[in-house]
C-alpha cells in the first residue's frame, strides 16, 4: 500500500472511530507516524488524504474547495437571495459561537460548579483541572 499523507503529516493508520456526525456521516480517526491523532468525517477524509505530501496552503484548498461547492449548491437549491447572505453569515457565526460556549460550559462543569458562561469558571476549578494532569500528559501534550 502506498504511503498516505494529510498535508505534510504521514498517515500511520485510519480507523472507524465508531462516531457519526449530526448528519450520520462516519467519523474516522487518523493516526500519524508522529504519534498524533485527528478525527475527520469520511467525506472530508476522502478529499484530503493523498499519496503526496502538501503544504498547509494546499491542504486548506483541499479542505475548503469541496465545502464551498456544496454550500453554493445548497444556497442555489434553497434559492437564497444575495441580500440574505450577510444575515445568514451572522446567524451562522452566532450559532457556532453559542455552541462553542455551551460545550465549554459542559466541559468546565464536569470539574466544578455549574456555570452560566465560560467566563464564570473560577481559579479553583482551573487549578483542579490542571492538577489532574499527570507528568506524562504534560510531556506528551504535543503528541495528542
Secondary structure, 3 states (H helix, E strand, C coil): CCCCEECCEEEEEEEEEEEECCCCCEEEEEEECCCCEEEEEHHHHHHHEECCCCCHHHHHHHHHHHHHHHHHHHHHHHCCCHHHHHHHHHHHHHHHHHHHHHHHHHHHHCCCCCCCCHHHCCHHHHHHHHHCCCHHHHHCHHHC
